[in-house]
Amino acid sequence: MDTAGYGTPTGVRELRLAVTAADWDAAVAFYRDELGLRQLDDFSSDRGRVVLLDAGRATLELVDENQAAFIDEVEVGRRVAGPIRVAVQVDDARATFARLTDAGAVPIAPPTRTPWNSLNARLQTPAALQLTLFEEPP
């Protein structure tokens, strides 16, 4: 086990909570400006708005409705997620997807290369959470 607290024996490297905000501007203002979460990046495009905020050992990803629909389109082919979708960075999306499917998670979409070059897969997991596994390129 990584004694520095980064990574785990299962290969999970990051928990990213992706929250779809109906009022994206108000959500960004609250979490970034009022709560004080440092903005790490802005991945906004003509398809939708998204900023990545530093929430300590996890990140809070705020996306608008258009970006949420775009992510679902890329990962699944249609709009399927509710307002909360948990995204976990892993070392090997294919192997983790297979292992979690074998453990009872219901596959929604297999690992798919995204326009932003991650390898993403979607599962329905216990507690009615949709889980995106994402593997970043080396």
N, C-alpha and C positions, 0 to 999 in steps of 0.2 A: 504494500500500500504506500502511496505517495505521502510521506510524512509532512510535506509542505502544504498539504491540503488541496493540491491541484491534481485532479484525476482520481480515479478510483480503480479497484481491481476489475470492474466491469467495463472500463473504457469510457465511462461518461466523463466529459470534460467541462460541460457547462449546462446549467439549467437556465433556459430563456423563457420567460413568461411573456407571450405575445398577446396583447390585449387590444381588441378592436374597439375603438372609441367612436361613438356616434358624433360627439362634439370633440374632434381631434384637437383643435386649437386650445380649448379649455383644459383638456387632459394634459397636453404638453405644458401649458402654463402652470397647472397645479403641480405635477410631478417634477418637472425640471426647475421651474422658477420659484414655486412656493415650498415644496418639500426639499428642494436642493439637490436632486439627483443630477449628477454631472452628465452632460450630453457627450456620448462617445462618438457617435456618427449620425449622419443623415443620409438615408438611402432613398429619399423621395425622388419620384420621377413623374412623367406625365401620366402614369398609370395609377398613382396614389402617393400618399405621404406616410413616411415612417421615420421615426428617430429611435436611436438606441440609447438608453439611459443607464448609467452605472448605478446599480442597486447593491453594491457590496459584492458578495460572492455570487450573485445572480444578476441578470439584466432584465429590465422592463422594456419591452418593445411595444410601442404604441403605433398602431396602424389605423388608417381610416377605412371606411367601408369599401372603397374602390380597391385599395391595396389588399385587404383581406380577400376580396373576391378574386383578385389577380393571383394571390398565393394559392388559393384553393384550385384555381384553374390550372396553374402550373403543376402542383403536386398531385391533384386528384382528377382534374378535368371538369369539375363542376363545383358550385358553392355548397359546402357541407359543414363548415365549422360554425359554432356559435360564437359568442363574444369572448370566450376564453379558450385558447389552444395552447397547450404546453409544448415547448420545443426544447429538445435536449441534444446538445452536440456530442457526438460519439466518434470514436476512432474509425469504425467500420460500419457504415449504415446497412450494408447488405447482411452482414453476419448478425448484427443486433436485431434487425427486422426479422430474420429467420428465427432467432432464438426467442424473441418475444412472441412471435406468432405461435411457435411451438408451445410456449408457456400459457397460451390462451387469449392473447390479444387478437382482436379481429382486424385483419388487414383492410384498409380503405384504399391505399394505393402503394404499389411497390416502389423501391428506390428509383428516383427520376432525377436526371441532371437538370438543374434549374438555369434560367438565364443569367443568374448571378454566380453560376459555376459551383454551387454546392450540390451534393447528392442528398436528396430529401426523400423520406418515406413517411407515410401517414398510417396510424393505427388507432383503433378505438380501444381504450384501455379501461380497467376497473375505475370505479367512481365516475363513470360517464365522461371521462376526459379524452379528448382527441390529443394524440401525441404525435408530433413531428420529430423524427430522428433526422439530424442533419450532420453531414460529414463535409468539412471544408477541404478544399484542394490543398495538397502539400505546398 
